[in-house]
Amino acid sequence: MKSFRNFIKKGLPVIVLIMAAALILSRVISPDRETAQEVPEAEIRIHTSEALSHIGTATEVCGPLAQLSHATNLRGEPTFLNFGRAHPNQEFTAVIWESSVPNWLNSGLTHPKLKYAADESIYCVTGKIEEHRGGAQIEVFSPEQIQRMR
């Protein structure tokens, strides 16, 4: 019984302190902080058909939006904007993760899946081009990264 009391006196406050620190750090260092990423300024403007040749470059990629899909069955619930042709033959993809959607809503806009029209309108997407499964894509964190040209 005496060892239990010693644990309560000495050990429990330490455990409570560690748990409180973990809770505070989980709020400060959150994996969902990707919505606050800075978007690099575009170095060049290219057509979607050229995107695969510019992996790693901060670019403005422009072309016709061929398909828009919101994948609620995938982790992160991404919205895909496929340019040039529909998936799986797209020339370029802009991906908007669900964790970034508040940036649209806070700007007074609707959800990205409702804002953009896959009607062959020309859009430009700004950001760093990354390679994903053999294709070119830009992760979009804010509505300012996507501009409708016509």
C-alpha positions in Angstrom: 0.0 0.0 0.0 2.9 2.3 0.8 4.4 1.9 -2.7 1.1 2.7 -4.3 0.9 6.0 -2.3 4.5 6.8 -3.4 3.5 6.2 -7.0 0.5 8.5 -6.6 2.6 11.2 -5.0 5.6 11.1 -7.3 4.6 9.2 -10.5 1.1 10.4 -11.3 2.1 14.1 -11.5 4.9 13.2 -13.9 2.5 11.2 -16.1 -0.1 14.0 -16.1 2.6 16.6 -17.0 3.8 14.4 -19.9 0.2 13.9 -21.2 -0.4 17.7 -21.0 2.8 18.4 -22.9 1.9 15.8 -25.6 -1.6 17.4 -26.0 -0.1 20.9 -26.4 2.5 19.7 -28.9 -0.2 17.8 -30.9 -2.0 21.0 -31.4 1.2 22.9 -32.4 2.9 20.3 -34.5 0.0 18.8 -36.5 0.3 16.7 -39.7 -2.6 18.7 -41.1 -0.4 21.9 -41.2 0.0 21.3 -45.0 -2.7 23.8 -45.6 -0.4 26.6 -44.4 2.4 25.7 -46.9 3.9 28.5 -48.9 3.5 28.3 -52.6 6.6 29.1 -54.6 6.4 31.8 -57.2 6.2 30.4 -60.7 9.4 30.5 -62.7 7.8 29.8 -66.1 4.4 29.2 -67.7 3.9 26.0 -69.6 1.1 24.0 -71.2 -0.2 20.9 -69.4 1.4 18.6 -72.1 4.9 19.9 -71.0 4.4 19.4 -67.2 6.2 16.0 -67.0 9.4 17.6 -68.4 9.4 20.2 -65.5 9.3 18.0 -62.4 10.7 19.9 -59.4 10.1 23.3 -61.0 7.9 26.1 -59.6 5.6 26.6 -62.6 2.3 28.0 -63.8 0.7 25.1 -65.8 -2.1 26.0 -68.1 -4.5 23.9 -70.1 -8.1 22.6 -70.5 -9.7 21.0 -67.5 -10.9 17.6 -68.8 -12.2 16.0 -65.6 -12.9 16.8 -62.0 -13.4 14.0 -59.4 -13.7 14.0 -55.6 -12.4 10.7 -54.1 -14.2 10.2 -50.8 -13.0 6.6 -50.7 -9.3 7.6 -50.6 -7.4 8.7 -47.5 -7.4 12.5 -47.4 -10.4 12.8 -49.6 -8.6 14.4 -52.5 -10.3 16.4 -55.3 -8.5 15.8 -58.6 -8.5 18.2 -61.5 -7.2 16.3 -64.5 -6.1 18.4 -67.5 -5.8 17.5 -71.2 -7.6 14.2 -70.9 -9.5 12.3 -68.3 -7.8 9.8 -65.9 -5.9 7.6 -66.4 -4.6 9.4 -69.5 -4.4 12.9 -68.1 -1.5 15.2 -69.0 -1.4 16.9 -65.6 -3.3 16.7 -62.3 -3.9 19.3 -59.7 -4.8 17.7 -56.3 -6.6 19.4 -53.5 -6.6 17.6 -50.2 -9.7 17.8 -48.0 -7.5 19.4 -45.3 -7.1 22.4 -47.7 -10.8 22.9 -48.4 -11.2 25.4 -45.4 -9.0 27.8 -47.5 -11.8 27.9 -50.1 -14.6 28.2 -47.6 -12.7 30.9 -45.6 -12.4 32.9 -48.9 -16.2 32.8 -49.3 -16.0 30.2 -52.1 -17.7 26.8 -52.4 -16.0 23.5 -52.1 -13.4 23.0 -54.9 -15.5 20.1 -56.3 -18.3 22.6 -57.0 -16.2 25.6 -58.0 -14.4 24.3 -61.1 -16.1 23.0 -64.3 -14.6 20.2 -66.4 -16.0 21.9 -69.6 -12.7 22.3 -71.4 -12.3 25.7 -69.8 -8.7 26.8 -69.6 -7.2 27.0 -66.1 -3.7 27.8 -64.9 -2.4 26.1 -61.7 0.7 27.5 -59.9 3.0 25.5 -57.7 5.9 23.1 -57.7 5.4 20.2 -60.1 5.9 16.8 -58.5 6.0 13.3 -60.0 3.3 10.9 -58.9 3.0 7.4 -60.3 4.6 8.5 -63.6 2.5 11.6 -64.0 2.9 15.3 -63.2 0.9 17.0 -60.4 0.8 20.1 -58.3 -0.7 20.0 -54.7 -3.0 23.0 -54.4 -3.4 24.5 -50.9 -5.4 27.7 -51.7 -7.8 29.0 -54.4 -5.2 31.6 -55.4 -3.2 28.8 -57.0 -5.9 28.2 -59.6 -7.0 30.8 -62.1 -9.7 30.4 -64.8 -8.4 32.0 -68.0 -11.5 31.4 -70.2 
